[in-house]
Amino acid sequence: MKDEFKVGDYVAISPDLTFKYDWVSGKVTGIEEHEDRGTVIVAELPESGEIFFGSKYNFVNLGDLDEEEENEDEDEEYEYDEEEDSE
């Protein structure tokens, strides 16, 4: 989705980092810039409290899910008007 990460974003974490069977979802709790490793992401799994950190290439940014939920609510409020199509 996004290439940039920020604290509070939800991320999918690679099994290469977690040693779990499949990708898992967590929340970014920290971002560090290292001279030799580049951007390092720190993320926590909400259900277990496990913390994983590693190169940004081990994470897929899912964005701010709370923000997306707000956008979905806005979409639901719009009512389709057939007259708009005919103009």
N, C-alpha and C positions, 0 to 999 in steps of 0.2 A: 504494500500500500504506500507507505512513506519511507523515505530513506533517512530522514532526520529523526532522532529520538529525543524525548524530553521526559523528565521525571513525571510519573503519573500515567504515562502511556501504557497500554496493554501490548504485550509482545508474545509471539510464539517462540518457544525456545527449542533449539535443535536437539535431537536425541544424541548427537555427537558430544554435546556438552553435559546433558543430564544423565546419560546412560539408561534412559527409559525406552520403552518400546516404540513410542510415537512422540510427536511434537506435543508440548504442553504449553498452557497459557499462564503467563505471569504478569506482574506489574513492575515497571521500571522504578527502582528506588534510588538509583544513582548512575551517574555518567562520569567517567574519568578519561582524560586525555593523557596517553603515555607516549613518550618520545619514540620508543622502539616498537610498541604494540598497537599504536593508533588509538581509536576510540574503544573503550572497554565499557560494556553495559553491565549493570548490576540489577537483577530482577528477582522478585520473590513470588513464590507460588502461594496464592491466597488460602488454598485449602489445607496445606501442610506446613506452611511457613518456611519451606526450604528456600535457600538463597543460592542463586547461580550467577556467576560472572564470567565474562569472556569477550572475545572480539565481537564487534558489531555484526560480523558475518555469520554468527551463530544465532542471530535473532531476526525475526521478521516483525516489523512494526505494524500493529493492528490499530494504532491510533488511540484516541481518547474515546472509549466506548460511551461514556456519559454524554459527550458532545454529539455523537452520532444518534443516540436515543432522542436527544432534543430535536435534532433535524427531522427524524422520523415523525415526531409529534407534529411538527410544523406541516409536513406533507399531508398528514391525515386531516388537518383542518381545512385544506383547500377543497372546495366543491367544484366539480366539473360543470361547466355551463355550455350546453350545446350551441347556444347563440354565438359564443366566441368562435367556434369552428366555422360557422357560416359566413362570418365577416371577412 
